[in-house]
Amino acid sequence: MKFSVLTLFPNQVSGFLHESIIGRAMEKGVIELQTINIRDFAGNRYGKVDDTLFGGGTGMLMQCEPVYQAFSSLYDATKESKPHCVFMSPKGSVLDQAKAKDLSKYEHVVILCGHYEGIDQRVLDEIVDEDLSIGDYVLTGGEVAACVVIDCVSRMIDGVLPNSEAYEEESHMNGYLEAPQYTKPNVWHDQAVPEVMLSGNHAKIKEWKRIHGLYDTWKRRPDLLQKMELSAEDWQSLLAIDAEKHEMNKETSIDEN
C-alpha cells in the first residue's frame, strides 16, 4: 500500500513514521511513504503558497494552485485512476477502527495536510474524497493527524504485524475495548495474575478476555456499549465482576485503615 502526504512540513511526517513497526514495514517494502512538499509547487521563488482571506479574517489561507499541482504530480490522469484523497480537518468524520479498515483496502491513499487557516475550499471540492479528523479539537496543522491515520491503517496491512491476531483482538476491533493483559511475574506487589490466564484452557481464556473487555468498555467507554446488544448472561457476568471489584476495594480500604 502507498501513502502520499501533501504537506508544508514533510520532515515532520517522515521523521515520525520511519521509526518502530511502521519504519520496518517501509524497509521491507510492505508499505510505501511519499511526502510531497507543497511549496515546491508555489510558482514563485519565495515558496509562498498562502494569501489573505476574502471577506476578512485573521491569518492566511493556502491557495488552490500549489495544492492542485502537488496532487496532480502524484499520478498520470491519462493512464491512472485518481488516488483516494483524504483531507485532515476538524470538520471531518472522526477516525475509528472501522474507517481505518476501510482505508486499508485502497492501493494508494493521499493525505492532504492543511496549515495556517486551512485551504481554499475550491481545490478541496475538486480533489478531496473525504474529510477526516482524529478528534474534536484543533491542531496547528494536519501532519500529526496524518501520522496517526497512517500508523492506524498500516497495522491492518498484511506483513506489517506478525499476523492478524496481533490486531484482531485489540481495542475497538470488535466494537469494545481490549481486556486487561498480564506478563511475568505471576505475582507482583501482592497482586496475582487471574488464575484463568494460567490455566491453559483457551476457550475459558477467550471468554474471560471477552467479558472483561466488555466490562472495561462499560466502565470506561459506555457510549460504545450502547451500540451493542448484550445478552442477559453477559449482563449477569458484568454485574458479578462489578460486585467482586467493589468487595475487593472494600477489603483493601479496611486493610489500609
C-alpha positions, 0 to 999 in steps of 0.5 A: 500500500502507498501513502502520499502526504501533501504537506508544508512540513514533510520532515515532520511526517517522515521523521515520525513514521520511519521509526518502530513497526511502521519504519520496518514495514517501509524497509521491507517494502510492505508499505510505501511513504511519499511526502510531497512538499507543497511549496515546491509547487508555489510558482514563485521563488519565495515558496509562498503558497498562502494569501489573505482571506476574502471577506476578512479574517485573521491569518492566511489561507493556502491557495488552490494552485500549489495544492492542485499541482502537488496532487496532480504530480502524484499520478498520470490522469491519462493512464491512472485512476485518481488516488483516494484523497483524504483531507485532515480537518476538524470538520471531518468524520472522526477516525475509528477502527472501522474507517481505518479498515476501510482505508486499508483496502485502497492501493494508494491513499493521499493525505492532504495536510492543511496549515495556517487557516486551512485551504481554499475550499475550491481545490478541496471540492475538486480533489478531496474524497473525504474529510477526516479528523482524529478528534474534536479539537484543533491542531496547528496543522494536519501532519500529526493527524496524518501520522496517526491515520497512517500508523492506524491503517498500516497495522491492518496491512498484511506483513506489517504485524506478525499476523492478524491476531496481533490486531484482531483482538485489540481495542475497538476491533470488535466494537469494545475495548481490549481486556486487561493483559498480564506478563511475568511475574505471576505475582507482583506487589501482592497482586496475582495474575487471574488464575484463568490466564494460567490455566491453559484452557483457551476457550475459558481464556477467550471468554474471560478476555471477552467479558472483561473487555466488555466490562472495561468498555462499560466502565470506561467507554459506555457510549460504545456499549450502547451500540451493542446488544448484550445478552442477559448472561453477559449482563449477569457476568458484568454485574458479578465482576462489578460486585467482586471489584467493589468487595475487593476495594472494600477489603483493601480500604479496611486493610489500609485503615 
